[in-house]
């Protein structure tokens, strides 16, 4: 924490930091993924996850858990290159567009192959955003914060409608703290460990609701016409925005303190009126 925050923890944010916080609120509290797809297509789309056959749902659940476990493994074992040039946001979008095109060609049954690749590309893009916001990517805590982004994009089925960004973060922080202690003690991850299973299960449950919308979108003619590549690019853009908001908040917390930023975030949210019931109802529809 810098001297500005240390001398006056409740001090007002600088104009630049207030703009950053407003951008974070906008990124984290804007339309849910399915609403963005509908906006892109120019037509409303409701409860499209109901269009998924039971067999595809089973494939999807297994693919999601496998993809999140793979990302956890990548996050823990990756080495940070602080001197690496930050790629443009369009690079990862194009790459996920290519994987979406391939997935669209072979259909939902290609998910076990396509999804781990897509989520790993997304994780690397999220890590680039984290690094740009001042995160120390040599530490495990920052790497797991990148993984949290997959869970911040949507609510789980057990969430109440008023569960907010900070409540989800607090719950995930408890799980990632346990995983960090486990990894430091064991030096590796074990998929059979209850600690690892809890974290993977929680992230997969939240991420899965958004992913179900993405997969089911192909069954809706107006969305399917957009194509697997474009849908994947919208998918990537959605999580890049979530990552930007998440790591802006974390950067401001390092400067002003978590309590100050949480209070100002909620004030900004109330003033802007950006909290939309559709964020919760979209999950309930699924």
C-alpha angles and dihedrals in degrees: 000000000000128000092261092061094037094055095045115015093181096046118133117263119256114258090255093050091046089055089049091052091049089052090050092052090049093050096045099040104038127109116318119250097264091051089052090052090050091048090051091050092045094234136085117258120194132193094341092163087075087069092068114104116234092249092055090048090056092049089047095052093051092045093051094052091047091050094049092047089051091051091049089052091048092047093052098043100038121106118223117235104201092185095053116118114249109246120227118263089243093062094067090040091056092047093050088045088059092049089048090052090052091046091048091052095052096034133225093318087071090065096100088062102032100042100058089050093048095047092047090053088049092049091054091050090049089051090052090053091048092051091049089055092055102264117155099235093188089076126080093226093063092045092053089047086061090054090051089066090074089060096044094065095074146005126257120244090254095054121110116235092253097055104124139195095272094048091052090046092051092052093046091047089059091052095044090048090056091048091049091053090047094051093046089051098043101027092223143044126258118199090211093059112110090221092056091042092054094052094044091045094051094048092043091050093054097037090046093064091057092042091051088058091051093050095043090050088076088064092059110082097217092049096036088057089063087066136230093275095055093043090052091049090052087048091053092045090052094055093041087058091048089050092050092052093045096051094042088057091048091049092051090047090057089055104038105017131261096265094053094048094045091053094046091045091056091045090051090047093051092046094049096044090218096137103107126194089219090074090068098030091053088062092045091053090056 
